[in-house]
Amino acid sequence: MHNRRISYSRIIGVAALLIVLIFGIDSLKRNAAKKRADQDVNKIITAESGDGTTTAVPPVTAPVQTGNALSSSYVKAEIDETKYYKLTKTKADLGIGELVLINGDNEYTERDLSESIVKMYENMGTSCYKLSYNTNEAQKSIMPPLNSMMSDFYELYNHNDVTITSALRSFDAQESIYNNDDEDIINSESSFAPGFTEHHTGYAIDLTLVSDSSKITKYDGTGDYAWINENCYKYGFIVRYPEDKEDVTGVNYEPWHFRYVGIPHSFIMHDNNFTLEEYINDLKRYVFGYEHLEYDQYGYHYEIYYVPADGDTTIVPVPNDRSYTVSGNNSDGFIVTICTLNSTKSSENSSKSTVKTTVTDNITTDKFSTETQAVTTKSSYEPVTSASKYSD
């Protein structure tokens, strides 16, 4: 009996030793595999085509975004110069375009906008809305969609008292507002110091109501006027400071403050209930050379991608044969939006959505190609003719 007990002890000891060895070898294998994987992430994979040409392609794993930064696994995609032109952008260009983000954390640097700003009075083309001053100015690109939106609203409700009280706002004007001790502007965009309001860009407008008898009423986006707030995205505008998003924007609900971001961005933001802050952050998932964001609207197909800023100058790939825009985000990168005619759209609907083009220098926005600018007119918005046409 004594000898058997000794035999069992030895067997148990040998078994325990084997288990330790097995787990140790497995652990070594796992660590080695992880090390090889980590090394592979930082490599550019090359693929040889049928004609013997070797092309560099990004790794299979797409970049992961953590907060406002890309993960360390991000590898720049090679640019196929047969498809893309290398456009050089500077740090200053980060503050140019329809998607610039300006808030309490993203300052806007004062710049000369004289090439893209126009007198609103000279570009209204309709008497369906008013201006507080004939000297009001805004970006030229917002005028056609603004005119279309207000004309459609007037056709539905016969109100012509909607008045733009503020559009482009100078740094000096913002300084005056900022120094105002009026408690009504606390936690509003007007309470920002100069450099922190998007009115400096000319893409933002504030509305109020002024009757023909000069009676002034605060615009609250209710009643018949709710149509403007509910449908503005169909014209490229957003309600910049929506209700229940104060924790994101840092500004209380402002139903009177509208911002032009353009189509398709306004649609995508509406579909996802995004503020501009949330949308700009989300776009960083769609890095050039990896997955691009695609969207169809009004008979056109849009492709959107993000290019992280790279020091003093950034190479932004833009298509050689398709119309595009480039906008800085006023922070850390550029957003390219490509527009092509959607071939799957019926010829009848496509004829309603024709984009007209005129030659332009594209000094500020590279609006739909480097040589032509897409000018969206009322016909390209398939204007509303009844209150139910655009019901969601």
N, C-alpha and C positions, 0 to 999 in steps of 0.2 A: 504493500500500500504506500509506503514511504517513497519508493522509487517512482511510482506512477505520478504522485503529486509533483515531483521534480520534473518529470517529463512534460506535464501540462504547463508548468511555468515557463519552460523553455519555448514551447510552441507559442504561447501567448506573447512572449518577448520578441520572437522572430516575426510574428504577424504584425506587431506594432511597428517594428522597424521597417517592414515592407510598406506599410501605409504611409509612414513619414517620407520614405523615398519617393513613392508614387506622387504624392502631393507636391513634393519639392521639385520634381522634374516638370510636372504640369505647370507650376508657377513660373519656372524659368522659361518654358515655351511661350506662355502668355506674355510675359514681359518683353521677350524678343520680338514677338509678332507686333506688339503695340509700338515698339521702337521703330520697326520697319514702316509701320503705317504712318507714324508721325513724320518720318523722313519723306515718305511718298507724297504727303499733303503739300509739301513745299516744293515739289518738282513740277515742271511743265511736261506733260505727256506729249509725245510726238506720234503722229500717225502718217503712214506713207500711203499716198494715193496711187491709183492705177498707173499714172504717168511717171511715177517715181519721185514725185515732189513730196518733201517732208514738211508737214504743217504742224505748228505748235497749237495745242488745244488746252483749255483749262482742265483741271482734275474733275472727276465725276462729282465729287462733293461740292455743293454750292456754298458760297460764303454765308456764315451765320451772323446775324446782326444782334449785338448785345447793346441795348441802349441806343446811343447815337453813333456807335463805332462798329466797324466790321471786325469779325473775329480774325485771329492771327493766321487762320487757314486760307484767307483770301489771297488768290493769285490773279494778277492781271491777265485778262484774256488777250491773246494776240489779235491784231487788227488785220483783217483781210483787205488789202488795199485795192483789190479788184471790186470790192463792194462798198468800202467805206473810205471817206476822206478824213484826214487827220486835221481837225480844227483846233487851233491853239486858243485857249482861254486864260485870262489872267485872274488874279485875286479880285481885282475890281469888278470883273464880270460876274462874280458870285452874287452881286447885288442888282443884276439886270435880268428882267424877264417877268412873265406873268405869275410865276410860282415862287417869287421871293417871299420868305417868311420873316415878318417883322413883329416882334412882341417885346415884352420886358426883358427877355434874355438874348434877343438878336437885334443888335443895333443896325440902323441903316445909315450909311455914310452919305453926306450931302454930295450931290453930283449934278452935272448939267444935263437936263432932260429936254432941252430946247428942240432937239431933232425929232422927238416923238410926241411932244405935248402939243395940243391944239386948243383953241378957244371953243368951248362947248357950244356957245351961242351960234357960232358959224357952222357947226356940224350937226345941229339938232335934226334938221330935215323934217320936223313935225312940231305941231303946237299942242301935242297931247300931254306935255308936262312943262314945268317951269324951271327957271333958274333963279336963285336968290340974287345973283349978280351977273351981269353980262360979261364980267371978266373971269368967271369960273373957267378953270382949265382942267383937262384930263388927258389920259393917254388916247391917242387917236384910235387905237384898236378897240376900245370899249364903246365907241360911239355907235357904230352900226347895230350891234346887239342891244344896246341900251334903247336906241330908237325903236327897234322891233318890239322889244318887251313892252315899252310904254304905249306904243300904238295898239298892240294886241289887247292890253289892259283897257285902254280907252274904248276899243270896239266892243268889249264885253260889258263895261259898266258906265261908260259915258262920263267918267270923272277926269277932269284935267287939272286938278288941284295939287297933284303930287309935284313937289318942288325939291330940287337938289340944293341943299344949303351949303354943302362942303364937298369938294372933290380933291384936287391937288392942293396941298397945304404946305406952305413954306416953313422952314425951321423957325423963322422969326414969329410967324403966326402961332406956331405950336408953343413957342416960349411964352407968348402972351397968355395963351389958354392955361398953360401949366402953372403960371404964377397966379392964376385966378383962385381965390379962396372959396369959390362956390362949392358947397357940399354936394350939390347935385352931380358933380363930375367925378366924385370919389369912386374908385373901382370901375371907371369907364376908360375907353381908349383915349379920351381927351385928357385924362389925368397923367398920361405918359410924358416924360421929358422929351425935348426935341431929339429926333433920331430914333424914337421908339414907337412911332405911329406909322401905319402903312399909308396914310394920306400923303406922305412925302413922295410916294411912287406914282400917284395919278391913277391907280387902279381901284381906289376905294371911293365910295360916294355915301353921303348921308342924306336921308329924306325927311321932309316934313310936309305938312299940308297947308297950302295957302289958297284961300278961296278968291274968287274974282273981286270980292269986296275987301280983300286984304286981311281977312280973318285967319289967324295962324293957329293951327292945331297940331299937337305932337303926333308924330307918326308912330303907331303901335302895331301895325301889321295885322289888325283885326278887321272884321266885317268884310266888305268888298275888297279891301286892300290886302287881305290875307292871300289873295290870289298871287300877288307879286312875290311874297315870301315863299309860297308853296311851289311856284313855277319858275322862279328866277334861274334855277340851275339849268333849265332847258335853253337858256340864252348865254350860258357861260358864267353866271354870277352865283355867289353863295351868300347866305346870311353868315357873316364872318364870326359873330359872337352869339351862337345859338343858346337857347334855354337849356339848363341842366348840364352845361359844359364849362361852367365858370372855373372849375378846378383845373381844366386843361388850358383854357385860353388866358386865365387870369383876369378876365373882364366880365362884368355882369352882362346879362342878356340885353342885347341891343338890336331890336327888330328893324331899326331904321338904317343900320350900317351894312352896306353891301360891298362885296369885293369881287372883282373880275379875275377869274383864274383860267377861263377859256374851256372850250369843249375839246376832249372828252372829260377833262379833270373834274368839272362841276358835276357831271353825271356819276362818275365813280365815287366822289365824295358823298353824294346824295344816297347812292345805293348802299354804302357802308356806314352811313351816319358819322362820317369823319369830319372833324374840324380840320383847318389847314395844318395845324400842328401835327395831328395824327396822320394826315395824308402824306405830308413831307417825310415823316419818319417811316411810314410803311413803304414808300417808294424805294427806300434803301435796300429792300429785299431784292429788287430787280436790277442787279448790277449788270452792266454791259458784258456780253459774252456768256452769261449764265441764263437764267430764266428771265424773259422779258414780259411785261404786262401788256395784254392785248385786249382791245375793246372795240365794239362795233356800234356806230350811232349815225343816224341821218344818212345812211348809204355809204359811209366811209369806214375804213378799217384803220385803227390806231394801234401803234406799237410804242411802248414807253420803256425807257431804261434809264438807269442812274449811273453817273460816272463820278467816283470820289475825287475831290480836289487833291492835287498833288503839288504842294509847294507854291512857288510864285507863278508857275504856269502849268496848265493841265491840258493834255491832249484829249480832245473829245471826239470820238468817232461819230461821223454823221454819214448817212447814206449818199452814194453817188447818184442814184437814179430815182430817189423818192423825195417828196416834199417833207420838210421837218421844221421844228422849232427847237431852240435851245434856251433854257432858262436856268439861271443860278438859283440856289435855294437860300442865299444870303447867309450860308453857314459853312457847309463842308462839301458841296458837290454841285453837279450840273444834271439837269433832267432833260433828256431828249425825247421829243414826241414826234413820231413819224406818222404821216397821213397819206393814205392811198385810197383810191376808189374801191369800194367793196364790190367785187365782181359777182357775188351771190345775190346782190340786191336787184330787185326787178327793175327793168328799164323805166317803168312808170315812176317808181319812187325815186330812182336815181336822178331823173330829170328834175324832180322837185328840190333836190339837194345839191345843185351844181355850185361848186365853189368858184367864185370869180377871182381872177388874179390881176394884179397891176404891178408894174415894175417899181421896185423900191430899193433903197440902200441897205435896209435891214440893219441899221446901226445898233439898235437896242435888242431886238428879239430874234433875228434870223427867222422871221415868221414864214414857215412853210417853204423852205429852201433858201439858198443864198442869193437867188436872183428874182424870185417872185414871192409876193406876199398874199396869203389868203385873206380876202376881204369878205367877211360873212355878211350877207345882206338879209333882208326880211325873207326873201324867197328861200334861202338856204336853211331857215329855221322851221319850215312848214308851219306857218303862223296859225295860231289858234283862232278858230272861227266860232266855237261854242264853248260854254263853260265846262262841258263834259269831255271835250276832245282829249285832254291830257289827264284825265282822272287816273289816279294810281290804284 
